[in-house]
């Protein structure tokens, strides 16, 4: 991954990961989607999703982030933060 990745590019990749993890189509989610918006976004799938995101973007969330990142906007913002630190 390039550290200069734009938010739009991150969201596009996140959409693919959400589809793979939850079966949620891109048209059903947005930057403002959060865990409460989807019954598929449960605690087990959240852990799977976060591990997949870490692998895809070659980053590592800390324990607090793993637990507290519950919206696409928060996840995208943290990914951007970590990519800027590379």
N, C-alpha and C positions, 0 to 999 in steps of 0.2 A: 504494500500500500504506500502511496505517496503521502507525505505529510501535508501537502498542499491540497488535499482532497476537499472539494467543496461540499457544502451541506446537501445540495441536490444529489450529488453522487453517492453520498453516504446513505441518504434516504432510499435511493434506488436499490442499493445493496441490502439495506434493512428490509425492504419490502419482499425481496426474494427469500431472505432468512425467515421472515414471518410466515410466508406461504409454506415454506418447508417445515417449519416447526408446528404451525397451527392450522394450516390449510386455509388461511385467510387471504382472500384475493386483494391485490393492490387497491382496487376500487373501494374496498371495505375499510381501509385504514387511511389515516392521514398523520401529519406531523403532530397533531393534537390527540391522537389515540392513546388511551392509557389502559392499564390492566383491568379496570372496572368496566371497560367498554366491551370486553370479550370474555365469554365463558371459557373459551379455549386457553386463555392466558391465565392458567392456574399456577400454583407454586412449583410443581414439577416441571411443567413446560417452560416456566420462567428460567429455571436453572439450566435447562437444555439450551434455551435461546441464548442466554448470556454466555455460556461456554462456546457456542457456535460463533457468536459475535467476537469473542476474544480470539478465537482461532482465525476467523476471516480477516480481521483487522490487525492481527498480530499485536494485541494489547493485553493488559491484565488489569481487571477491575479489582479494587480492594474489597474486603468483606462487606463493609458498609454500603458500598455502591451496589454490589451484587444484590443486596437485600432491598435497597431503597429506590433503585432505578425502575420505575413502574410506568413510564410513558415513553413514547417514541421520541418526543422532543428532548427529554432528559438523557436518553440513551445516545441520541445523535450528538448532543452538546458535549457529553463526556468523551465520545469517540473523537470528536474534533479536538478536544483538549489534549487527549493522549497523542494524537497524530502530530499535533504541533510541538510536542515535547521530544519527538524522535529526532 
